[in-house]
Amino acid sequence: MSVSSSRKITQILDAELDKLVTLPVIWLTLISTFIINLALTIAFTSAALQWGAGTQSILKTGLASMGYLQAGFIILGILATCSEYTGGQIRTTLTTIPWRGVQLFTKHMALAIMTIPVAFIIAASGVLYAFMMMRDTAVAIEIDKLIKTLVGVTGYLTLTTILSAAIGAFLRRTTSALMVLLSYYFVVSPLVRDFLPSSKNYFPDTAGSSMYMLPSSDEINVLTPMQGTGVLLLWTLLFIIVAIAFYRKRDA
C-alpha cells in the first residue's frame, strides 16, 4: 500500500472516529448502558447475598447482567451506521469520501476502537462492584481467570457491536435493525436453542458467550473460547462483506 493510500485511510478513520465521538446519541447510549448495567449488577449482587453468597462466584454475579448488557451494544452498533441516514448526512459523507467500501470498513474499525475500552470498563465495573460486596463471603476469584473473562467479555461485546453495525448498514433504518436484532437475540435465538440444541453453537450469540462463560459440568460439546471467537468473528465478517457489497451498489 502506498504512503498516500495509507494516509487517506488514516484520515478517513480519523473522520469516522470524530463523527462517532461527537454524536450525542452515542454518548447517551453508552451512559445509559453503564447506569442500567450497574443497577442490574446491584440487584443481582443483592440477590446473591440474600440467597447464599458462599456458593456464588464473584465473576458469575458480576456478569449476570450480560444478557441485558448486550442490548446496549447492539443499539450502539445500529446507531453508529443508521444515524447518518436519519438526516441525510450520508450524502455529505459520500461526497467527501467517494470510496464506499473503504468508508464503511473504516467506520466499523472506528466503532471497534471506541467500543473496546468502553466494553471493558462497563463489564469490569460490574465485576468490581460484586467483588466489593461479596469479597468476604463468595468464592475467591483468580486473577488470571478474571483477566481472561474480562477480555472475553470485551471481545464479545465488541464483535456484537460491529455485527449490529453491519446489519444496520444493510437495513439503513434504525427501527428495522432494532426489531430484527433484538427479536433475534431475545426471542428467536432462545427458542431455537431449545428446539435445536445440537446447532446452538453455530449461532453468533451462543458461540460468542463461550468467549467468557464457563460451561457447567453437565454441558457437552461446548465451544472453547477460541472456537467461540472464531465462529462469532466469521459471522461478523460475513455481515460486513454483505453490507459493503450492498452499500457500493445502492444510491445514497
C-alpha positions in Angstrom: 0.0 0.0 0.0 1.4 3.4 -1.0 2.1 6.1 1.6 -0.7 8.3 0.1 -3.2 5.4 0.3 -2.2 4.8 3.9 -2.6 8.5 4.7 -6.0 8.5 3.1 -7.2 5.5 5.2 -5.8 7.2 8.3 -7.7 10.4 7.5 -10.9 8.5 6.8 -10.5 6.6 10.1 -9.9 9.9 12.0 -13.0 11.4 10.4 -15.2 8.4 11.3 -13.9 8.4 14.9 -14.6 12.2 15.1 -18.2 11.6 13.9 -18.7 8.9 16.5 -17.4 10.8 19.4 -19.4 13.9 18.5 -22.7 12.2 18.2 -24.8 12.9 21.3 -26.9 9.8 20.8 -23.8 7.6 21.0 -22.8 9.0 24.4 -26.4 8.9 25.7 -26.5 5.2 24.7 -23.2 4.5 26.5 -24.1 6.3 29.6 -27.5 4.7 29.8 -25.9 1.3 29.2 -23.4 1.9 32.1 -26.1 3.0 34.5 -28.6 0.2 33.7 -25.8 -2.4 33.9 -24.7 -1.1 37.3 -28.3 -1.1 38.5 -28.8 -4.7 37.4 -25.5 -5.7 38.9 -26.6 -4.2 42.2 -29.8 -6.2 42.1 -28.1 -9.5 41.2 -25.5 -9.0 43.9 -28.1 -8.2 46.5 -30.0 -11.4 45.5 -26.7 -13.4 45.7 -26.0 -12.1 49.2 -29.5 -12.8 50.4 -29.7 -16.4 49.0 -26.2 -17.6 49.9 -23.2 -15.7 48.7 -20.9 -18.6 49.8 -22.0 -20.7 46.9 -21.8 -17.8 44.3 -18.9 -16.8 42.1 -18.0 -13.2 42.0 -17.4 -13.4 38.3 -20.7 -15.1 37.7 -22.6 -12.5 39.8 -20.7 -9.5 38.3 -21.5 -10.7 34.8 -25.1 -11.9 35.5 -26.4 -8.8 33.6 -24.7 -9.7 30.3 -27.9 -10.9 28.7 -29.2 -7.4 29.1 -25.9 -5.5 28.7 -25.5 -6.8 25.2 -28.7 -4.9 24.2 -26.9 -1.6 24.8 -24.1 -2.5 22.5 -26.5 -3.8 19.8 -28.2 -0.4 19.9 -24.8 1.3 19.8 -23.8 -0.5 16.6 -27.1 0.2 14.9 -27.0 3.9 15.8 -23.4 4.2 14.5 -24.3 3.2 11.0 -28.0 4.2 10.8 -27.7 7.7 12.3 -26.3 9.2 9.0 -29.4 8.2 7.1 -31.8 9.9 9.5 -31.0 13.4 8.5 -29.4 12.7 5.1 -25.9 13.2 6.3 -24.9 10.1 4.3 -24.9 12.2 1.1 -22.3 14.6 2.6 -20.2 11.7 3.7 -20.2 10.0 0.3 -19.4 13.4 -1.4 -16.4 13.8 0.8 -15.4 10.2 0.8 -16.4 8.6 -2.5 -14.7 5.2 -1.8 -17.7 3.5 -0.3 -16.1 0.2 0.6 -13.2 1.9 2.4 -15.5 4.3 4.1 -17.8 1.7 5.6 -15.0 -0.6 6.6 -13.2 2.2 8.4 -16.5 3.1 10.1 -16.5 -0.4 11.6 -12.8 0.0 12.6 -13.6 3.3 14.3 -16.5 1.7 16.1 -14.3 -1.1 17.3 -11.7 1.3 18.6 -14.4 3.2 20.5 -16.1 0.1 21.8 -13.2 -1.9 23.2 -12.3 0.4 26.2 -16.0 1.2 26.9 -17.0 -2.5 26.9 -14.1 -3.3 29.2 -14.9 -0.5 31.6 -18.6 -1.4 31.8 -18.0 -5.1 32.3 -15.2 -4.5 34.8 -17.3 -2.1 36.8 -19.9 -4.8 37.4 -17.3 -7.4 38.5 -15.7 -4.7 40.7 -19.0 -4.0 42.5 -19.7 -7.7 43.0 -16.2 -8.1 44.4 -16.5 -5.2 46.8 -19.8 -6.5 48.2 -19.0 -10.3 48.2 -15.3 -10.5 48.8 -15.7 -11.8 52.4 -18.2 -14.5 51.6 -18.1 -15.6 48.0 -15.8 -18.0 46.2 -12.4 -16.5 45.7 -11.5 -15.1 42.3 -8.3 -15.9 40.5 -6.5 -13.0 38.7 -5.7 -14.9 35.5 -9.3 -16.2 35.3 -10.5 -12.6 35.9 -8.4 -11.2 33.1 -9.3 -13.9 30.6 -13.0 -13.5 31.4 -12.9 -9.7 31.0 -11.0 -10.0 27.8 -13.6 -12.5 26.5 -16.5 -10.2 27.5 -14.9 -7.2 25.9 -14.3 -9.2 22.7 -17.9 -10.5 22.7 -19.4 -7.1 23.2 -17.1 -5.5 20.6 -17.9 -8.1 17.9 -21.6 -7.9 18.7 -21.5 -4.1 18.2 -19.7 -4.5 14.9 -22.1 -7.2 13.7 -25.0 -5.0 14.7 -23.5 -2.0 12.8 -23.1 -4.2 9.7 -26.8 -5.2 9.8 -27.7 -1.6 10.4 -25.7 -0.5 7.4 -27.5 -3.2 5.3 -31.0 -2.3 6.5 -30.3 1.5 6.8 -33.3 2.0 9.1 -32.8 2.2 12.9 -36.2 0.9 13.8 -36.0 -2.1 11.3 -32.5 -3.0 12.5 -33.5 -2.8 16.2 -36.6 -5.0 15.6 -34.5 -7.6 13.7 -31.6 -7.8 16.1 -33.5 -7.5 19.4 -36.0 -10.1 18.2 -33.2 -12.5 17.3 -31.2 -12.1 20.5 -34.1 -12.1 22.9 -36.8 -14.2 21.2 -35.7 -16.2 18.2 -32.3 -17.5 19.5 -33.5 -18.7 22.9 -36.4 -20.6 21.2 -34.2 -22.1 18.5 -31.6 -23.2 21.1 -34.3 -25.2 22.9 -35.6 -26.9 19.8 -32.2 -27.4 18.0 -29.7 -27.8 20.9 -27.2 -29.5 18.6 -26.9 -26.4 16.4 -26.8 -23.8 19.0 -23.0 -23.5 19.0 -23.2 -22.1 15.5 -25.4 -19.1 16.4 -23.4 -15.9 16.9 -24.7 -15.1 20.4 -24.3 -18.6 21.7 -20.9 -19.1 20.2 -19.9 -15.6 21.5 -21.0 -16.5 25.0 -18.3 -19.2 25.2 -15.7 -16.4 24.9 -16.3 -15.6 28.6 -18.8 -18.0 30.1 -17.5 -21.2 31.8 -19.7 -24.2 30.9 -21.5 -26.1 33.7 -20.3 -29.7 34.4 -23.2 -31.3 32.7 -22.8 -29.5 29.4 -21.2 -31.3 26.4 -20.0 -30.2 23.0 -19.4 -26.7 24.3 -17.1 -24.5 22.3 -13.8 -23.3 23.7 -13.2 -19.5 24.0 -11.1 -19.6 20.8 -13.7 -21.6 18.9 -16.4 -19.3 20.0 -14.4 -16.3 19.0 -13.8 -17.8 15.6 -17.5 -18.5 15.0 -18.6 -15.0 16.0 -15.8 -13.5 14.0 -16.9 -15.3 10.9 -20.5 -14.2 11.4 -19.3 -10.6 11.8 -17.0 -10.6 8.8 -19.8 -12.2 6.7 -22.3 -9.4 7.6 -19.6 -6.7 7.0 -18.9 -8.1 3.5 -22.6 -8.3 2.7 -23.2 -4.7 4.0 -20.3 -3.4 1.9 -21.5 -5.2 -1.2 -24.9 -3.6 -1.0 -23.5 -0.3 0.2 -21.5 0.0 -3.0 -24.4 -0.7 -5.3 -27.1 1.4 -3.7 -28.0 5.1 -4.2 -27.3 7.2 -1.1 
